[in-house]
């Protein structure tokens, strides 16, 4: 979901953002109709034959639309999903006409499950050409993950942090390729990060309870974590102007998807038809994702951020290198036990 957030100066340091889903929908509609596409969509005839593509959260909505498009262009698509196995994969095969579609089960809110996914990919010696980090959610209330983290912090940021750390260390994403064929990673963020309160590094990763009215605030905060990570990842991987990995991110805009499936029951009868009629379809919202993942022009530079089909800058907070360094160092401490444990298991094989 690409809902933007609006400033609310009366709500205090931690009160920036929408008060709820209805407010987010209204702002999303205003945002949708105020934007004009600046970049043309990728030619549907552009092929990626043989490229290995991984998409998280691919069983429905935007992720499924991206998986279909990549498969239709000739990619070998790995769909990482918590549920929808095998029916979502069969649907992608049928819609794309490509049998080279696999489903990999993983719960990205559970770091043990993320680690098992990484071990499986490493054991198969899979090399990724394109990775689309799309998985997302917007819960009605705060939920703890098995490791005790807030679920959006875990899924939107920490799982991606662990996945990229493992894939780079394991060589799943190779950094020694010819400059004309560098791998790409595309992160689905949200304009919600633009108006988020700053990350409180004194309470980093600390579980905070919230209810319906504060859900959008914590959604935006989790996307700020993600977008800050994307900037720091690019600084660390692509040093001194030497491009080794194309790292891009985007907000797809408001989407008629099921990310708000946990909305209050009294809102759903209003929300569902609005989303169906006025929001972008997953297929439309997939256009900027596919552009970043497949366009030749996006393979010649890194760190592009798109809002729908318009190129712009992430927030100053996300761009701040000091924030990026703090985020990197503190999150490294959180994921290190899973990397170390995986190394021990591998050595015993």
N, C-alpha and C positions, 0 to 999 in steps of 0.2 A: 504494500500500500504506500502511495506516495503523498499522503496528506501533508500539506504544509502546516506550520503552526503560526499563530499570531502572537504578537507581543501583548503582554498584559502587565503594564508597569505597576499596577496597584496590588499585584499578587505576591510581591516579595522576591527574594533571591531565588527561591526554588519554585516559584509559581508561574514561570513563563510558559505559555502554551495554551492550547484549547482546554476548555473546561470539560468537554465531553465529545462524544461521537457526532452529535447533531451539529455542534459548532464546527467540528472538523469537516463535515460534509459541506456545509455552507461555504466555508473558505476554500475547500477543494473545488467547488463549482466555479467560484469567482476566479480562482487560479486557472482552471481549465480554459475558460472562455476568454481570459485576458492574454493567453499565450498564443504566439504565432510560430509555427515551426520554422526554424532557420536552416536546418540541415535536411537534405532529402533522404528518404529511407533507402536502404540498400536494395539494389536491383534484385528482384526475386530469382533471377537467373545466375546470380553470383554463387559459385560452388565452393564447398570446403571438403571435397571428397577425401575420405580416409582420415580426416582429422578426428582425434579422440576428444570428445566434449563431455564435461561433467556439469550437471545442473542440480543444485540443492533445492529442496522444496518443489519438486517437479511433478507431483501427482495431481495438481490442480492449479487453476488460476494462471498467473503470469508465468510461473515456472514450467507448467505444462505447455503453454503456448510457445515458450522459448525452445523447449525440447523438440516440439513438432517442427518448428522452423529450422533448427539446426539439423535435424534428421532429414528433412525435405531437401536440404542443400547437400546432403551426402555425408554428413558427419556420423561417426560412431558414437552414440549418445548413451551416457551413463546417468540414469535418473536416481538421485539420492533422495529417499523418501522415508518418512516414519510409517506411513500407511498407504493404502491404495495399491498394494502389491498382490497379484500381478496385473490387475485390470487396467491401471493407468498406463502401464508399459504397452499393453496390447492396443490400447486406444491410440497411443502415439505412433506405433508401428502402422496401424491402419490409416491414420490421418496423413502420415508422411509418405507412405508407400515404401518405407525403409525397414527391413528386418533387423538392422544392426542397432538395436535398442535394448539396453539391459536395465534392470532395476537393482539398486543396492539399498538394503534396509539400514537406517540409522536414525536415532533420536538425537538431534543436535542439542537438546537441552541437557543431555547426559554426557559428560566428558568421557566416561568409560565406553559408551557407545561410539563416540567420535573416534576414540583410540582404536577400537575394533575395526571401524571403517578404514582408518589409515593403514592398519596392519594388513587388512585384506587387499587393499589396493597395492601396497608394497609387495606383498607375497606374489601377486600376479604380474609384477613388473610392468604395471601400467604407466605410460608416459602421457601426460595431459598436454594437449595443444590449447584447449580453451576450457576455462572453469568459470561458471556463472554462479556466484554465491547469492542465491535468491531467497532462501528460506526465511520466513518471517511470521510473526503472529502479533495479535493485540488482545491480551486476555482481559476479561471483565474485572478481575481482581488480581492482586499480586499473588504469585505462586512461587514456591521454592523448588529448585531443581534438586536432583539427588545429591548434589554437592553443596546445596544450601544457598545457591545464588538466585537472584531474581531472574525469572525465566527469559525476559526480553534481553537483559544484559548477557545471558548465557547464549541464546540463540543468535541474536543479531551481532554480537561482538566476540565473546570468548570462544565459541566454537570455531568461528572463522580464524581467530588468532591461532588456535591449536592446529587447525587444518593446514594453514599456510606454513606454519613452523615445521610440521611434519613433512609436508610435500616438498619443501625446499631442501630439508635435510636428507630426505630419502631419495631425492632425485626424481620424484614423481613429476615435478615441474622442473625440467632441465634448464639450467642457466648458461649452458655452453653451446647453444645452437647458433647457426648462421644468422646474422643480423636480419636477413630477409625473411626469416621464418621463426621469429621469437614467439614463445607461448604468451597467452593472454589470460588475465584474471579480471573479471568484471563483477563488482560488488553492487548489489541493489540497495541503495540507501534511501533517504527521504529528505525532502526540503524541510521536514520537521526539525532536522538538526540545526537549521539556520537560527531558530529562535529558542533553542534549548538553553537552560541555565548552564553555567560552566560545570565541568566535571569536578566534583569535590574529591581531590586526591587524598585528603585526610580520612575519607570514609570510602575509599575505593573498594568496589566489589561488595560492599556491605549491603545486606538485604534490607530493603525498606518496604514497609507495607503501604498499600494504596488501594483505593476503591474506584468506583466508576468515574468519579469526577476528575481523578488525577491520572487516569490511564494514559491519556495522550501526552501528558508531561513526561512520563517515564518512557513512553515510546520514543519521543524526540530525543531524550537523553541517551537512550540506547543507540540511536542512530548517530548521535554525536560521537559516542565511543567508536563506532564503526568507521565513521568518516575520518576521524583523527588517526585511527589505525592505518587507514588506506594511505594517508599522506606520509606517515612515518615509514610504512613499508616501502613506499616508492623512494624515499630518501635513502634508506638502507640498502635496497637492492640495486638501484640505479644510481650509483655514486659517480661523481666527477663527470657527469654527462655521458657515461657509458651505459647504454640501454641493454639490459639483459632480460627483462620481463616487462611486458606491456600491462600496466596496472591502471584500470579505469573504474569509475563509479558513476552512479546516476540516481536521479529520482524519476520514476516512470510516470509520475502524475497520478491523479485519482483513478482507481481501477475498479471496475465492477467485478470484484473477486470475493472470496469467502474469508478474507482476513479478519473482517469484523463479525465473524460468526458468533462471537461471544457477546455481542451487543445485548443490552437489556431487551427482554421480550416485548416490552411496550414500544420499543423503537423500531424493531425489525419490520413490522408492516409498513412503516413509512420509509425506512432506509432502503429496503430491498428494491422497490420499484424505482426510486430515485437513482440508485446505483446502476440498475439495468438500463434505464432510459438515457441518462445524462452522462454517466462516467464512461471512460474509455473501456473498450473490451480488452481482455487479456491479449488478444492478437494485435490490437493497435498499440497497447502499452509495451509490447515486446519489441517494437521497431527500434527504439534507442539502444536496447540491450543487444540486438543483433548487429546494429551498426558498429557498436564498440567491439563486439566479439569477432566480427568477420570482415569489416571494411578494410581495404588495403591502406587507406589513409590513417586509420587508427592503429595500424601496425608499424607506423613510422615514428610515433611519439607516444609518450606515456603520461599518465596522470590527468587525463581528460575527465571532466565532470559535466554531465548533461542533466538538465532539467527538462524532461520530455525530449524534444529534439532541439533544444537550445543549449548551447555551450555557455557555461558561467563558472563562477568561482564558488568553492565551498565556503563555509563561514570562517571568519577570522579566528575563532576558537579552534576550529579543526585544522587550520593552516599553521597555527602557532607551533614552532618546532620544540619549544620547551614542554608544551602539553603533550606533544607526540612522544618525546623522550620519556616523560614520566609514565605515560600510558604503557609504553613498550616495556619498561623496566618492571613496573608493578605487575603487569599481566604475565610477564615471563616467569615470575615467581609462582603464579597460579597454575600455569600449564607444565612447569618443569617436572613435577612428580609423574605426570602421564607420559612424558617423553622418556624419562629415566626408566620407568617400569616397562615400557615397550621395548627399550633397548635390552633390558635384562632378559625378557622373554625371547627376543630374537636370538640372543647369544646362546640360549639353551636349546634352540632347534637343531 
